[in-house]
Amino acid sequence: MENQLKQDIIIIAAASLAALHGAYIGNVTPIALPQMATVFGLSNIMQNWVTNIFLLTMAIFAIPFGKLCGKYGIKKTFLWSLILMLIGTIGTPLSNTIPLLFLFRIIQGIGGAGLCVDTILMITEAITTTNRGQALGINVSCVYIGIALAPVIGGILTYHYGWASIFWIMVPVMIINIILLLFIKDEWIKGANEKFDWKGSTIFAVGILLLIYGFSTLNTIQGLIITLIGIILLILFAKMEINTNQPAFDINLYKNKKFLSSNLASILSYIATFVVTTILNYNLQYIRGFNTEITGLLLIVTPLMMAIVSPFSGKLSDKFDPQKISAIGMGIVTIGLLLIIPLNKTTPLYVIIISMFLQGIGYGLFASPNVNTIMSSVPPKDTPMASSAVATMRIIGQTASVGILTTIFALIMGNVIIKPSNFPGLIFSSQITLLITTIISILCVLMCLIGYKSGDKLFTDSKRIDK
């Protein structure tokens, strides 16, 4: 019993540390984008792609990784994901051209996709459902600690030591994570004898690539065509998976209304909230003229509140209906977003801080219970696919969130270098984006309530029987 407790602690620690540095890597670039734009000569559109290329790569690999993790071992794929993340994190600051910069961001994205799937899946497999919500709450809290550290550490390091330092600081953390993982004795393999659906995975990868890339250029005819082709391929993927005995992803899982509603709520929540940090960063640095150090300290408010609230909301979701808690959380997020729709140079700083405070509390209440709903609404044999769904919804939502801003930039500002003469366009683009994300946040609340009122049940310990 004591040895198992030690293993559980190591498992939660390894998964949570990976969640922390994965979140940091995914969220640290916006604070350094103005400096990176100067070094690499990046336009406003290309700046967004420094973040987007990482997220896009994660979106492509998240579904295949769910199947691969179960087939070849969760711990083994976790280790290789960490190694890829380490290689990408070393290579990114060594890049001296835009193609090299994007190449190593892609390598980081492949590793990040594996970590997104493995961290949640390992906790789900190792921790009993009576304590799973609390364990997932700790994991989600570390995600937000990583997000909180990103603008603060990134801002200070960029200001004093340059943009490359924001990546170097994570190298020893990743090495420690690899060492910690080696102390885990157990391995979890699910579906070792199942064939990997290469055809379905390839169609999904191409479809999601075209959808996200096309969406980012939706203001052009070419972008519209690419987006439509991406949608058609994803529909084809769904139809293929329904008729496949060993699918890359079991579409039938979405017949469960709790699984469906919580996944839709997840993607809507990320669309509504992820881009807000980028918008506030642009407002603070470009419009108000704050340096990266001050900007980073201000941007800590939202993720810090998320990190504080998430463990408690995760524990609550073990006792009360998690989707009810999620709905309350996204309601608070919506109020926070409403406050900053008219964001401009004269918006009082205290209004921005109150908005970030509300968003942090609200999303902290939403995230852990929503993940718990997704992972608890499927039988044990399908947890790898459920974990893939968590990662995929997160990544698609984040990418779509940045894609909305990129599209609005293209429509209102064009592909330009951000400078004072373009500040009015930057402000208007931000306001339009915030209006859209607020509406999406309201839709997320409704989706949580739909799932809460559904008759489908969550799997408890007594019901979680492997088939």
Secondary structure, 3 states (H helix, E strand, C coil): CHHHHHHHHHHHHHHHHHHHHHHHHHHCHHHHHHHHHHHHCCCHHHHHHHHHHHHHHHHHHHHHHHHHHHHHCHHHHHHHHHHHHHHHHHHHHHCCCHHHHHHHHHHHHHHHHHHHHHHHHHHHHHCCHHHHHHHHHHHHHHHHHHHHHHHHHHHHHHHHHCCCHHHHCCHHHHHHHHHHHHCCCCCCCCCCCCCCCHHHHHHHHHHHHHHHHHHHCCCCHHHHHHHHHHHHHHHHHHHHHHCCCCCCCCHHHHHCHHHHHHHHHHHHHHHHHHHHHHHHHHHHHHHCCCCHHHHHHHCCHHHHHHHHHHHHHHHHCCCCCHHHHHHHHHHHHHHHHHHCCCCCCCCCHHHHHHHHHHHHHHHHHHHHHHHHHHHHCCCHHHHHHHHHHHHHHHHHHHHHHHHHHHHHHHHHCCCCCCCHHHHHHHHHHHHHHHHHHHHHHHHHHHHHHHHHHCCCCCCCCCCCCCC
